[in-house]
Amino acid sequence: MSSFSDLSAAQRRRVEGISTNVDEYLTLRFGHAERVNPKLGQLVDDLKAQLLVTLREVLVKGRAWGSDKHMVADVLCGEDLQKRYDLFNTTGQYSILHEIVSALDERKEGASADAIRVTNMRDLYQAIDSQIGDLIELAQTWIWWDLPDAVTLQAYQGQTNIIRRLLDMELTEQVKDHYRNMLELKPTDEVTREMMLAHHLANLERLVTEFGLRRRDDLAHQEVLKRDIVESHGVDLLIMELATELQALERLEKTDPFDDKIMAHYARRLAADPAHLTRDHILMWQREHVADLKTKLLSALHSGQILGRPYNFKERQLEQMQADLAELKKKLPAGAIQSARATRKAQEAEGEVGYRVD
C-alpha cells in the first residue's frame, strides 16, 4: 500500500476527487436516513469520517496484473475497461468488494458470500432503524453502489481538464511522443491536435454513456435522493400555513353542499374546470395538502429548514454532464468531433460502452 504522501499530484487528485464524490453521496444518503430515524444524527459524522478513511486506504492500494502493478485509483480513472471491471466485479482475485463492504466477510457460514443483503425497500428501512452493525453494513453498501459513479465523475473531470489544456497548449515533441504511444502510432506517424482532442472527447462521451446506463439500471432503493433548501427561516410561517389549512379542512368537512364561491376557489387552486370538480375531489385534495404540510413541518422542526420535494440527484448530475459536454463541443474543431464519433461507434460495436457493477 502506498502512503498518501508518496503519491504524485495527479494520484492525489484522483484519490481526493473520488473520496469527495463519495462523501457527497453519503451525506445525502445519511440525510435521508436521519429523516427516517433522527436518532442517527449523533452517529453520522464520526461514522462517515471512518468510512472515508477506509475508502482512501482501498484507493491507494496496489493491484498486480501479472508483472504490472497499479494503484487502485489509477486503474479506476484510467482507460483500461477490463481492469476496472476486474476491480468492480463481485468475484475474482482483483475484486475490491470485500474491502468496501467488510460485513460480507462476517456472514454466517452457508450464506452467499457475494450477495449484498440490501436488495429492496424493506431491507433499506429495516437497516436504517435497526442495530448499528446493520447501519454500518448499509453505509458500506451505499459506498459500493456509489463508487462507480464517483469514479466516473472524477474521470470525467480529468478528461475535461485535459481537453481544455490541449486547446491552446504548445505541442512539443515530448507531448507528441506521449500521444503517439497512447494512440499506438509509429514513431514516424503524424499526430495532430485534432487527434489528441478526439481521443479525449471519445473518453468523455463514453463516461457520460456509462453514467447514463447505470441510471437506467438503478432500482428505487439505490437512488440518491436530494431535497434542496427552499426556506432557511420559514418554520413559523409553515406552522401558520398548516393551521390555516387545517381550519379550512374543518370548514369543508362541515359544509355540504359547497357553494359557487368554494367551487371557484378550489378550481383555481387545482387548476381544474369547476364543472368537473366534486365535493369529494376537493376534500381529498385538501386532506392530502394538509398531510404534505405536516410532513414538511416535521422535517423543518428537525432541521430548522424547509426542504423542497425530493429528486433523483444522480439523474440531475447526468443532465449537467450532458449539458457541459454539449458546451465543450462548441469549442472543438469539427474534425475532432467526427473522429470521436467514429471511435465511439467502433467501441460500441465491440461492446465497450462503459462499466457497471454486477
C-alpha positions as CSV (number, residue, x, y, z in Angstrom):
1,M,0.0,0.0,0.0
2,S,1.3,3.5,-0.8
3,S,1.1,6.3,1.8
4,F,-0.8,9.4,0.7
5,S,2.4,11.5,1.0
6,D,4.2,9.2,-1.5
7,L,1.6,9.8,-4.3
8,S,2.1,12.1,-7.2
9,A,0.0,15.2,-7.5
10,A,-2.2,13.5,-10.2
11,Q,-2.7,10.5,-8.0
12,R,-3.7,12.6,-5.0
13,R,-6.3,14.4,-7.2
14,R,-7.8,11.1,-8.2
15,V,-8.0,9.8,-4.6
16,E,-9.4,13.0,-3.2
17,G,-11.7,13.5,-6.1
18,I,-13.2,10.1,-5.8
19,S,-13.5,10.4,-2.0
20,T,-15.1,13.8,-2.3
21,N,-17.7,12.5,-4.7
22,V,-18.5,9.5,-2.4
23,D,-18.7,11.9,0.6
24,E,-21.3,14.0,-1.2
25,Y,-23.4,10.9,-1.9
26,L,-23.0,9.6,1.6
27,T,-24.1,13.0,3.0
28,L,-27.3,12.9,1.0
29,R,-28.0,9.2,1.9
30,F,-27.4,9.8,5.6
31,G,-29.6,12.9,5.4
32,H,-32.4,10.7,4.1
33,A,-31.7,8.1,6.8
34,E,-31.9,10.9,9.5
35,R,-35.3,12.0,8.3
36,V,-36.5,8.4,8.8
37,N,-34.6,7.9,12.1
38,P,-33.5,11.2,13.7
39,K,-31.5,9.4,16.4
40,L,-28.8,8.6,13.7
41,G,-27.8,12.3,13.7
42,Q,-25.4,11.9,16.6
43,L,-23.5,9.0,14.8
44,V,-23.3,10.2,11.2
45,D,-20.3,12.5,11.3
46,D,-17.9,10.1,13.0
47,L,-19.2,7.1,11.1
48,K,-18.9,8.9,7.7
49,A,-15.3,10.0,8.5
50,Q,-14.2,6.5,9.4
51,L,-15.8,5.1,6.2
52,L,-14.0,7.6,4.0
53,V,-10.6,6.8,5.7
54,T,-11.2,3.1,4.8
55,L,-12.2,4.1,1.3
56,R,-9.0,6.1,0.8
57,E,-6.9,3.1,2.1
58,V,-8.5,0.9,-0.6
59,L,-7.9,3.5,-3.3
60,V,-4.2,3.8,-2.7
61,K,-3.6,0.0,-2.6
62,G,-1.8,-1.7,-5.4
63,R,-3.1,-4.5,-7.6
64,A,-0.9,-6.6,-9.8
65,W,-2.0,-8.0,-13.2
66,G,1.0,-10.2,-13.9
67,S,4.1,-8.1,-13.7
68,D,2.1,-4.9,-14.0
69,K,1.2,-3.3,-10.6
70,H,-1.1,-0.3,-10.5
71,M,-2.7,1.8,-7.7
72,V,-6.5,1.1,-7.5
73,A,-7.4,4.8,-8.0
74,D,-5.2,4.9,-11.2
75,V,-7.0,1.9,-12.6
76,L,-10.4,3.2,-11.8
77,C,-9.7,6.6,-13.5
78,G,-7.8,5.0,-16.4
79,E,-8.8,3.8,-19.8
80,D,-8.4,0.0,-19.3
81,L,-12.0,-1.1,-19.0
82,Q,-11.2,-4.7,-18.3
83,K,-9.0,-3.9,-15.3
84,R,-11.7,-1.6,-14.0
85,Y,-14.3,-4.3,-14.5
86,D,-12.0,-6.7,-12.6
87,L,-12.0,-4.3,-9.6
88,F,-15.8,-3.8,-9.6
89,N,-16.6,-7.4,-10.2
90,T,-18.1,-9.2,-7.2
91,T,-15.8,-12.2,-7.6
92,G,-12.2,-12.8,-8.6
93,Q,-8.8,-12.0,-7.2
94,Y,-8.9,-8.3,-8.2
95,S,-12.4,-7.5,-6.7
96,I,-12.5,-4.8,-4.1
97,L,-16.0,-5.7,-3.0
98,H,-14.9,-7.3,0.3
99,E,-12.7,-4.4,1.1
100,I,-15.5,-1.9,0.7
101,V,-18.3,-4.0,2.3
102,S,-16.3,-5.7,5.0
103,A,-19.6,-7.0,6.6
104,L,-19.7,-9.6,3.8
105,D,-16.8,-11.4,5.5
106,E,-18.8,-11.6,8.7
107,R,-21.8,-13.5,7.3
108,K,-22.8,-16.8,8.8
109,E,-21.4,-19.9,7.2
110,G,-23.6,-21.1,4.4
111,A,-24.7,-17.6,3.3
112,S,-23.8,-16.4,-0.2
113,A,-20.5,-14.6,0.2
114,D,-21.2,-12.2,-2.7
115,A,-24.8,-11.4,-2.2
116,I,-25.4,-7.9,-0.9
117,R,-28.3,-8.1,1.6
118,V,-29.9,-4.7,1.0
119,T,-31.8,-5.5,-2.1
120,N,-35.2,-3.8,-1.7
121,M,-37.0,-1.0,0.1
122,R,-37.9,-3.2,3.1
123,D,-34.2,-4.1,3.7
124,L,-33.3,-0.4,3.3
125,Y,-35.7,0.9,6.0
126,Q,-35.1,-2.1,8.3
127,A,-31.3,-1.3,8.2
128,I,-31.9,2.4,8.9
129,D,-34.0,1.6,12.1
130,S,-32.0,-1.4,13.4
131,Q,-28.7,-2.1,15.2
132,I,-25.6,-0.1,14.5
133,G,-24.0,-3.1,12.8
134,D,-26.7,-3.1,10.3
135,L,-26.2,0.7,9.7
136,I,-22.5,0.1,9.0
137,E,-23.3,-2.6,6.5
138,L,-25.9,-0.3,4.9
139,A,-23.3,2.6,4.7
140,Q,-20.7,0.3,3.2
141,T,-23.3,-0.9,0.7
142,W,-24.0,2.7,-0.2
143,I,-20.3,3.2,-1.0
144,W,-20.3,0.1,-3.2
145,W,-23.3,1.4,-5.1
146,D,-21.9,4.9,-5.4
147,L,-18.2,4.2,-6.0
148,P,-18.5,3.6,-9.8
149,D,-20.4,6.9,-10.2
150,A,-17.8,8.8,-8.0
151,V,-15.1,7.3,-10.2
152,T,-16.9,8.3,-13.5
153,L,-17.3,11.9,-12.3
154,Q,-13.6,12.1,-11.3
155,A,-12.5,10.6,-14.6
156,Y,-14.9,13.0,-16.5
157,Q,-13.4,16.0,-14.7
158,G,-9.9,14.8,-15.5
159,Q,-10.7,14.3,-19.3
160,T,-12.4,17.7,-19.4
161,N,-9.3,19.4,-17.9
162,I,-7.0,17.7,-20.4
163,I,-9.2,18.9,-23.3
164,R,-9.2,22.5,-22.1
165,R,-5.4,22.4,-21.8
166,L,-5.0,20.9,-25.2
167,L,-7.0,23.6,-26.9
168,D,-4.2,26.2,-26.6
169,M,-1.1,24.4,-25.2
170,E,2.1,24.2,-27.2
171,L,2.5,20.7,-28.8
172,T,6.1,19.9,-28.1
173,E,7.8,16.8,-29.4
174,Q,7.6,15.3,-25.9
175,V,3.8,15.8,-25.9
176,K,3.5,14.3,-29.4
177,D,5.6,11.3,-28.4
178,H,3.3,10.8,-25.4
179,Y,0.2,10.7,-27.7
180,R,1.9,8.5,-30.3
181,N,2.4,6.0,-27.5
182,M,-1.1,6.5,-26.2
183,L,-2.7,6.2,-29.6
184,E,-0.4,3.2,-30.6
185,L,1.1,5.0,-33.5
186,K,4.5,4.5,-35.1
187,P,7.3,6.9,-34.1
188,T,7.2,8.4,-37.6
189,D,3.4,8.9,-37.7
190,E,1.9,12.3,-37.7
191,V,0.0,13.2,-34.6
192,T,-2.2,16.4,-34.6
193,R,-4.1,18.4,-32.0
194,E,-7.3,17.2,-33.5
195,M,-6.3,13.5,-33.0
196,M,-5.5,14.3,-29.3
197,L,-8.8,16.1,-28.8
198,A,-10.7,13.3,-30.5
199,H,-9.2,10.7,-28.2
200,H,-10.2,12.5,-25.0
201,L,-13.6,13.5,-26.4
202,A,-14.4,9.9,-27.1
203,N,-13.4,9.1,-23.5
204,L,-15.8,11.8,-22.3
205,E,-18.6,10.5,-24.3
206,R,-18.0,7.0,-23.0
207,L,-18.0,8.3,-19.4
208,V,-21.4,10.1,-20.0
209,T,-22.8,6.9,-21.6
210,E,-21.8,4.6,-18.7
211,F,-23.1,7.1,-16.1
212,G,-26.4,7.1,-18.0
213,L,-26.5,3.3,-18.3
214,R,-26.2,3.0,-14.6
215,R,-29.1,5.4,-14.1
216,R,-31.2,3.2,-16.4
217,D,-30.3,0.2,-14.2
218,D,-30.8,1.9,-10.8
219,L,-33.5,0.4,-8.6
220,A,-35.7,2.6,-6.4
221,H,-33.9,1.8,-3.2
222,Q,-30.5,2.5,-4.8
223,E,-31.3,6.1,-5.8
224,V,-29.7,9.1,-4.1
225,L,-32.5,11.5,-3.2
226,K,-31.8,15.2,-2.6
227,R,-34.1,17.9,-1.2
228,D,-33.0,21.4,-1.7
229,I,-33.5,24.1,0.9
230,V,-36.5,26.2,0.0
231,E,-36.5,28.5,3.0
232,S,-34.0,28.7,5.9
233,H,-36.1,30.6,8.4
234,G,-39.7,29.7,7.4
235,V,-40.7,27.3,10.2
236,D,-43.1,29.8,11.9
237,L,-44.7,30.6,8.5
238,L,-45.2,26.9,7.8
239,I,-46.9,26.4,11.2
240,M,-49.2,29.3,10.4
241,E,-49.9,27.9,6.9
242,L,-50.7,24.4,8.4
243,A,-53.1,26.0,10.9
244,T,-54.9,27.9,8.2
245,E,-55.2,24.8,6.0
246,L,-56.5,22.7,8.9
247,Q,-59.2,25.2,9.7
248,A,-60.1,25.2,6.0
249,L,-60.4,21.4,6.0
250,E,-62.6,21.5,9.1
251,R,-64.9,24.0,7.5
252,L,-65.1,22.0,4.3
253,E,-66.0,18.8,6.2
254,K,-68.9,20.6,7.9
255,T,-70.2,22.1,4.6
256,D,-72.4,20.2,2.3
257,P,-73.0,21.1,-0.5
258,F,-70.3,23.6,-1.5
259,D,-71.4,26.9,-2.8
260,D,-70.2,28.5,-6.0
261,K,-67.6,30.6,-4.2
262,I,-65.9,27.5,-2.7
263,M,-66.0,25.7,-6.0
264,A,-64.5,28.6,-7.9
265,H,-61.7,29.0,-5.2
266,Y,-60.7,25.3,-5.4
267,A,-61.0,25.3,-9.2
268,R,-58.2,28.0,-9.2
269,R,-56.1,26.1,-6.7
270,L,-56.3,22.8,-8.5
271,A,-56.2,24.4,-12.0
272,A,-59.4,22.5,-12.8
273,D,-62.7,23.1,-14.6
274,P,-65.3,23.9,-11.9
275,A,-67.9,21.8,-13.8
276,H,-65.7,18.7,-13.3
277,L,-65.0,19.2,-9.6
278,T,-66.9,17.4,-6.9
279,R,-67.0,17.8,-3.1
280,D,-65.1,14.5,-2.7
281,H,-62.4,15.7,-5.1
282,I,-61.9,18.9,-3.1
283,L,-61.9,17.1,0.3
284,M,-59.4,14.6,-0.9
285,W,-57.1,17.3,-2.2
286,Q,-57.3,19.3,1.0
287,R,-56.6,16.3,3.2
288,E,-53.5,15.4,1.0
289,H,-52.4,19.0,1.2
290,V,-52.6,19.1,5.0
291,A,-50.7,15.8,5.2
292,D,-48.0,17.2,3.0
293,L,-47.7,20.3,5.1
294,K,-47.4,18.1,8.3
295,T,-44.6,16.1,6.7
296,K,-42.8,19.3,5.8
297,L,-43.2,20.7,9.2
298,L,-41.8,17.6,10.9
299,S,-38.7,17.9,8.7
300,A,-38.4,21.6,9.2
301,L,-38.7,21.3,13.1
302,H,-35.9,18.7,13.0
303,S,-33.5,20.6,10.7
304,G,-34.6,24.2,11.1
305,Q,-35.1,24.4,7.3
306,I,-37.9,23.9,4.9
307,L,-36.9,21.4,2.1
308,G,-38.3,21.1,-1.3
309,R,-39.6,17.9,-2.9
310,P,-37.0,15.0,-3.2
311,Y,-35.5,14.4,-6.6
312,N,-33.0,11.9,-8.1
313,F,-29.6,13.6,-7.6
314,K,-27.7,11.3,-10.0
315,E,-30.2,12.0,-12.7
316,R,-29.6,15.7,-12.2
317,Q,-25.9,15.1,-12.4
318,L,-26.3,13.2,-15.7
319,E,-28.3,16.2,-17.1
320,Q,-25.5,18.5,-16.1
321,M,-22.8,16.3,-17.6
322,Q,-24.7,16.2,-20.9
323,A,-25.1,20.0,-20.9
324,D,-21.4,20.6,-20.1
325,L,-20.3,18.2,-22.8
326,A,-22.5,19.9,-25.4
327,E,-21.0,23.3,-24.4
328,L,-17.4,21.9,-24.6
329,K,-18.0,20.5,-28.1
330,K,-18.8,24.0,-29.3
331,K,-15.1,24.9,-28.6
332,L,-13.7,21.9,-30.5
333,P,-12.9,21.6,-34.2
334,A,-15.4,19.6,-36.3
335,G,-12.7,17.1,-37.2
336,A,-12.1,16.1,-33.6
337,I,-15.9,15.7,-33.0
338,Q,-16.3,13.5,-36.1
339,S,-13.2,11.3,-35.2
340,A,-14.5,10.9,-31.7
341,R,-17.9,9.8,-33.0
342,A,-16.3,7.2,-35.2
343,T,-14.2,5.9,-32.3
344,R,-17.3,5.6,-30.1
345,K,-19.2,3.7,-32.8
346,A,-16.2,1.2,-33.1
347,Q,-16.1,0.9,-29.3
348,E,-19.8,0.2,-29.0
349,A,-19.6,-2.3,-31.9
350,E,-17.1,-4.2,-29.7
351,G,-19.2,-3.9,-26.6
352,E,-17.1,-1.2,-25.0
353,V,-19.8,1.1,-23.7
354,G,-18.5,1.6,-20.1
355,Y,-18.7,-0.5,-17.0
356,R,-21.3,-1.2,-14.4
357,V,-21.3,-3.1,-11.1
358,D,-22.7,-6.6,-11.1
